[in-house]
Amino acid sequence: MKLSVIVPVYNMAADGKLQFCLDSILKQTMSDLEIIAVDDASTDDSYQVLLNYADRYPEKVKVFRNSENKRQGGAKNEGLKHASGEWIGFVDSDDFLDSRYYEKLLQKAEETGADVVGTDYTLVSKQEFMPGKTVANNSLQQCGVLDEAKHKDLVMRPGSMVIKIYRRELIYDNHLDFPEHIFYEDNCAGTVWMLYAKHFEKVEEPLYYYYQHDTSTVHTITEERCRDRMKAGELLLLETKARGFYDTYREEIEFRFIETYYVTTVFSYLSGAKRIRLSFLNELRMGAKAYVPNFEENPYYVNQIGPEERKLLHIQQKNNTCFLLYYLGLKWYRKLRYRK
């Protein structure tokens, strides 16, 4: 088998999302593939939809089911147990693919000898093959045989895992997997996996359709999901230390931790949470300082986090209550100016 496509599934039966996704994989111009679909204890008809596809395409579709919900990471890990392909790819069960997606990625791999190949994605709000805004996930500067400088760049911006294919040996020889029971599992796994890659290439086309809808993870902000992002940051530190990467890429890894655990979480929580708890903000403040005491001196933090965000977070590091009052006052002032 040339390619295994792992599809983690949780409650995607409504509006034909799951069917549209699976059909786009089955219609690939590259036909030597299998779909490993893992139902993560769905409470809707997703599992029945998968069984129906397995009945219709027994040579293509294999279906497995987790007895408990382990989130996407747990479903992907289950899929990895059953995948037989020389290459492994992942597709979110509400997204869909250009029919040439895997053919083009595998052709690039064969031409270059890469062990990871990626592409760009396009943001869409309808289930149709009309490209929307293109999002470039990796740069051409990151491509080629990977030296320390390129690996540092990939630690900083590894890109999404669903728009890549990975050579089988990269995953299984290095015992790679995903964090389970949390959202944002790719924030840890994506970086760790790329540190093992020896040669990365990219197809410069938006071949993956990222379907945005009301139930997408990116549209839902809760304290629970914020804690999952914090956990992903913690696991990134632990994994890179345990695997011997931390000392070589310390500045890059510490910035990625601070960006994931602290910066992104603070501002997404403030902008989207229905109820803001001062104690949770304080937990974020204390955690960031405990893990990376001098993060404000990190050169990537200084150069890549905006001056206003750095000013606000510096205030929080001094006084959590003053920070929240200042932030809310600034938000109120901007709303007032906008109305005028």
C-alpha positions as CSV (number, residue, x, y, z in Angstrom):
1,M,0.0,0.0,0.0
2,K,1.4,3.4,-1.0
3,L,-0.6,5.7,1.3
4,S,-2.7,5.5,4.4
5,V,-5.0,8.4,5.1
6,I,-6.0,8.6,8.7
7,V,-9.3,10.4,9.4
8,P,-10.3,11.1,13.0
9,V,-14.1,11.4,13.3
10,Y,-16.2,12.9,16.0
11,N,-19.8,14.0,15.4
12,M,-19.5,15.0,11.8
13,A,-22.6,13.3,10.3
14,A,-24.7,16.5,10.1
15,D,-24.9,18.4,6.8
16,G,-23.0,15.7,4.9
17,K,-19.7,17.0,6.2
18,L,-18.2,13.5,6.8
19,Q,-19.5,12.1,3.5
20,F,-18.1,15.1,1.6
21,C,-14.7,14.5,3.2
22,L,-14.6,10.8,2.5
23,D,-15.8,11.2,-1.1
24,S,-13.0,13.7,-1.8
25,I,-10.4,11.1,-0.6
26,L,-12.0,8.3,-2.6
27,K,-11.9,10.5,-5.7
28,Q,-8.1,11.0,-5.5
29,T,-6.3,10.6,-8.9
30,M,-3.7,8.6,-6.9
31,S,-5.6,5.3,-6.2
32,D,-3.2,3.2,-4.2
33,L,-4.4,4.3,-0.9
34,E,-6.5,3.2,2.1
35,I,-8.7,5.3,4.4
36,I,-8.2,4.5,8.1
37,A,-11.3,6.1,9.7
38,V,-11.4,6.2,13.5
39,D,-14.7,7.1,15.2
40,D,-13.8,8.8,18.5
41,A,-16.9,7.7,20.4
42,S,-19.3,9.9,18.4
43,T,-22.8,10.5,19.8
44,D,-24.4,11.1,16.4
45,D,-24.6,8.9,13.3
46,S,-20.9,9.3,12.3
47,Y,-20.0,5.6,13.1
48,Q,-22.9,4.4,11.0
49,V,-21.8,6.6,8.1
50,L,-18.4,5.1,8.3
51,L,-19.7,1.5,8.4
52,N,-21.7,2.3,5.3
53,Y,-18.6,3.5,3.5
54,A,-16.7,0.4,4.6
55,D,-19.5,-1.8,3.2
56,R,-19.5,0.1,-0.1
57,Y,-15.7,0.3,-0.4
58,P,-14.3,-2.7,1.5
59,E,-10.9,-2.6,-0.4
60,K,-10.5,1.1,0.5
61,V,-12.1,2.0,3.8
62,K,-11.2,0.5,7.2
63,V,-13.2,1.6,10.2
64,F,-12.3,1.5,13.9
65,R,-13.9,2.9,17.0
66,N,-12.6,4.3,20.3
67,S,-14.8,3.2,23.2
68,E,-14.1,6.5,24.9
69,N,-13.6,10.0,23.5
70,K,-9.8,10.6,23.3
71,R,-10.0,13.7,21.1
72,Q,-8.3,13.9,17.7
73,G,-4.9,12.8,19.1
74,G,-6.3,9.6,20.5
75,A,-8.1,8.9,17.2
76,K,-5.0,9.5,15.2
77,N,-3.0,7.2,17.4
78,E,-5.5,4.5,16.9
79,G,-5.3,5.0,13.2
80,L,-1.5,4.7,13.3
81,K,-1.8,1.2,14.8
82,H,-3.6,0.0,11.7
83,A,-2.0,2.0,8.9
84,S,0.0,-0.1,6.4
85,G,1.0,2.6,3.8
86,E,4.5,3.6,2.9
87,W,3.3,7.2,3.5
88,I,0.9,8.5,6.1
89,G,-1.4,11.4,5.8
90,F,-4.1,13.0,8.0
91,V,-7.4,14.7,7.1
92,D,-9.8,16.4,9.5
93,S,-13.3,14.9,8.9
94,D,-14.9,18.2,8.0
95,D,-12.3,19.2,5.5
96,F,-11.9,18.0,1.9
97,L,-9.2,17.6,-0.8
98,D,-8.4,18.6,-4.4
99,S,-8.6,15.4,-6.5
100,R,-4.8,15.8,-7.3
101,Y,-3.8,16.3,-3.7
102,Y,-2.0,13.1,-2.9
103,E,-0.7,12.5,-6.4
104,K,1.1,15.8,-6.4
105,L,2.5,15.4,-2.9
106,L,3.8,11.9,-3.7
107,Q,5.2,13.0,-7.0
108,K,7.2,15.7,-5.2
109,A,8.5,13.1,-2.7
110,E,9.6,10.8,-5.5
111,E,11.3,13.6,-7.4
112,T,13.2,14.9,-4.4
113,G,13.7,12.0,-1.9
114,A,11.9,14.0,0.9
115,D,10.5,12.3,3.9
116,V,7.9,15.0,4.5
117,V,6.0,16.9,1.8
118,G,3.5,19.7,2.5
119,T,1.3,22.1,0.6
120,D,-0.9,25.2,1.3
121,Y,-4.6,25.2,2.2
122,T,-7.6,27.3,1.2
123,L,-10.2,28.6,3.6
124,V,-13.8,27.9,2.5
125,S,-17.2,28.3,4.1
126,K,-19.1,26.0,1.7
127,Q,-18.8,22.4,0.6
128,E,-17.7,23.2,-2.9
129,F,-14.4,23.2,-4.7
130,M,-14.1,26.9,-5.1
131,P,-10.9,28.1,-3.5
132,G,-11.1,30.9,-1.0
133,K,-8.3,32.7,0.8
134,T,-5.0,30.8,0.5
135,V,-3.0,30.2,3.6
136,A,0.7,29.5,3.1
137,N,1.7,27.1,5.9
138,N,5.4,26.7,5.1
139,S,7.9,28.7,3.1
140,L,10.3,27.6,0.4
141,Q,13.2,28.6,2.6
142,Q,12.3,25.7,4.9
143,C,12.6,23.2,2.1
144,G,15.4,20.9,1.1
145,V,17.8,18.8,3.1
146,L,17.3,20.0,6.7
147,D,20.3,21.5,8.6
148,E,20.2,23.1,12.0
149,A,19.1,26.5,10.6
150,K,16.2,25.0,8.7
151,H,15.1,22.9,11.7
152,K,15.1,26.1,13.8
153,D,12.8,27.7,11.2
154,L,10.6,24.7,11.3
155,V,10.4,24.7,15.1
156,M,9.2,28.3,14.8
157,R,6.7,27.6,12.1
158,P,6.1,23.8,11.5
159,G,2.8,24.3,9.7
160,S,-0.3,22.2,9.9
161,M,0.0,18.4,10.0
162,V,-3.1,17.8,7.9
163,I,-1.5,19.3,4.8
164,K,1.5,17.0,4.9
165,I,2.4,13.4,4.2
166,Y,5.0,11.6,6.2
167,R,7.2,8.7,5.2
168,R,6.3,5.7,7.3
169,E,9.8,5.2,8.8
170,L,9.9,8.7,10.1
171,I,6.9,8.0,12.4
172,Y,7.4,4.4,13.4
173,D,11.2,4.3,13.8
174,N,11.1,7.3,16.1
175,H,8.0,6.2,18.0
176,L,6.1,9.3,17.2
177,D,2.5,9.8,18.2
178,F,0.0,12.5,19.4
179,P,-1.1,13.8,22.8
180,E,-4.5,12.4,23.7
181,H,-7.5,13.9,25.5
182,I,-6.7,17.5,24.5
183,F,-7.4,19.8,21.6
184,Y,-4.5,21.5,19.8
185,E,-2.5,18.2,19.8
186,D,-0.6,19.4,16.7
187,N,0.9,22.3,18.6
188,C,3.2,19.7,20.2
189,A,3.3,16.9,17.7
190,G,3.9,19.0,14.6
191,T,7.1,20.5,16.0
192,V,8.5,17.2,17.4
193,W,7.8,15.3,14.1
194,M,9.5,17.9,12.0
195,L,12.6,17.8,14.2
196,Y,13.1,14.2,13.1
197,A,12.6,15.0,9.4
198,K,15.7,15.0,7.2
199,H,14.3,16.5,4.0
200,F,11.2,18.6,3.6
201,E,9.6,19.7,0.4
202,K,6.4,21.7,-0.5
203,V,3.9,21.8,-3.4
204,E,3.1,25.5,-4.0
205,E,-0.6,25.1,-4.4
206,P,-3.7,25.3,-2.1
207,L,-4.8,21.7,-2.5
208,Y,-6.4,21.2,0.9
209,Y,-9.8,22.8,1.6
210,Y,-10.1,23.9,5.3
211,Y,-13.9,24.1,5.9
212,Q,-14.8,26.7,8.4
213,H,-18.2,26.4,10.2
214,D,-19.8,27.2,13.5
215,T,-18.6,24.0,15.3
216,S,-15.0,24.3,14.2
217,T,-12.5,24.1,17.1
218,V,-11.0,27.5,16.1
219,H,-14.4,29.2,16.6
220,T,-15.0,27.9,20.2
221,I,-13.1,29.5,23.1
222,T,-13.6,28.0,26.6
223,E,-11.4,27.8,29.6
224,E,-11.2,24.0,29.0
225,R,-9.9,24.5,25.5
226,C,-7.5,27.2,26.8
227,R,-6.2,24.6,29.3
228,D,-5.7,22.2,26.4
229,R,-3.5,24.7,24.6
230,M,-1.5,25.2,27.8
231,K,-1.1,21.4,28.1
232,A,0.1,21.3,24.5
233,G,2.8,23.9,25.3
234,E,3.9,21.9,28.4
235,L,4.1,18.7,26.4
236,L,6.2,20.5,23.8
237,L,8.8,21.3,26.5
238,L,8.7,17.8,28.0
239,E,8.9,16.0,24.6
240,T,11.8,18.1,23.2
241,K,13.7,17.7,26.5
242,A,13.1,13.9,26.6
243,R,14.1,13.5,23.0
244,G,17.3,15.5,23.2
245,F,16.3,18.5,21.1
246,Y,15.8,21.1,23.8
247,D,19.4,22.4,24.3
248,T,20.1,22.8,20.5
249,Y,16.8,24.7,19.9
250,R,16.3,26.3,23.3
251,E,15.4,29.8,22.2
252,E,13.0,28.6,19.5
253,I,11.3,26.0,21.7
254,E,10.9,28.4,24.6
255,F,9.4,31.0,22.3
256,R,6.9,28.4,20.9
257,F,6.0,27.4,24.4
258,I,5.4,31.1,25.5
259,E,3.4,31.8,22.3
260,T,1.3,28.7,22.7
261,Y,0.9,28.4,26.5
262,Y,0.7,32.1,27.3
263,V,0.4,34.8,24.6
264,T,-2.2,33.1,22.3
265,T,-4.1,31.7,25.3
266,V,-4.3,35.0,27.2
267,F,-5.7,37.0,24.3
268,S,-8.0,34.4,22.9
269,Y,-9.4,33.9,26.4
270,L,-9.9,37.6,26.9
271,S,-11.6,38.1,23.5
272,G,-13.8,35.0,23.5
273,A,-14.5,33.6,26.9
274,K,-18.1,34.2,28.2
275,R,-16.8,34.7,31.7
276,I,-13.3,36.0,32.5
277,R,-11.8,34.6,35.7
278,L,-8.9,36.6,37.3
279,S,-7.6,33.5,38.9
280,F,-7.2,31.7,35.6
281,L,-5.3,34.7,34.1
282,N,-3.1,34.6,37.2
283,E,-2.5,30.9,36.6
284,L,-1.3,31.7,33.1
285,R,0.9,34.5,34.3
286,M,2.6,32.3,37.0
287,G,2.9,29.3,34.7
288,A,4.7,31.2,32.0
289,K,7.2,32.7,34.5
290,A,7.7,29.3,36.1
291,Y,8.6,27.5,32.9
292,V,10.6,30.3,31.2
293,P,11.5,32.9,33.8
294,N,13.2,35.3,31.3
295,F,10.8,34.9,28.4
296,E,10.6,38.7,27.9
297,E,14.2,38.7,26.9
298,N,13.8,35.9,24.2
299,P,14.8,37.5,20.9
300,Y,11.9,35.9,19.0
301,Y,9.5,37.2,21.7
302,V,10.9,40.7,21.3
303,N,10.8,40.6,17.5
304,Q,7.6,38.6,16.7
305,I,5.2,39.6,19.4
306,G,3.7,43.0,18.8
307,P,4.7,45.9,21.0
308,E,1.2,46.4,22.4
309,E,0.8,42.8,23.3
310,R,4.2,42.9,25.0
311,K,3.3,46.0,26.9
312,L,0.1,44.4,28.1
313,L,1.8,41.2,29.2
314,H,4.5,43.1,30.9
315,I,1.8,44.9,33.0
316,Q,0.3,41.5,33.8
317,Q,3.7,40.1,35.0
318,K,3.8,43.0,37.4
319,N,0.2,43.0,38.5
320,N,-2.6,40.7,37.3
321,T,-5.5,42.9,38.5
322,C,-4.1,46.1,36.9
323,F,-3.6,44.2,33.7
324,L,-7.2,43.1,33.5
325,L,-8.5,46.6,34.3
326,Y,-6.2,48.2,31.8
327,Y,-7.2,45.7,29.1
328,L,-11.0,46.1,29.7
329,G,-10.6,49.9,29.8
330,L,-8.7,49.8,26.5
331,K,-11.3,47.6,24.9
332,W,-14.1,49.9,26.1
333,Y,-12.3,53.0,24.7
334,R,-11.8,51.4,21.3
335,K,-15.5,50.5,21.1
336,L,-16.4,54.0,22.0
337,R,-14.1,55.4,19.3
338,Y,-15.5,52.9,16.7
339,R,-19.0,54.1,17.4
340,K,-18.0,57.7,16.7
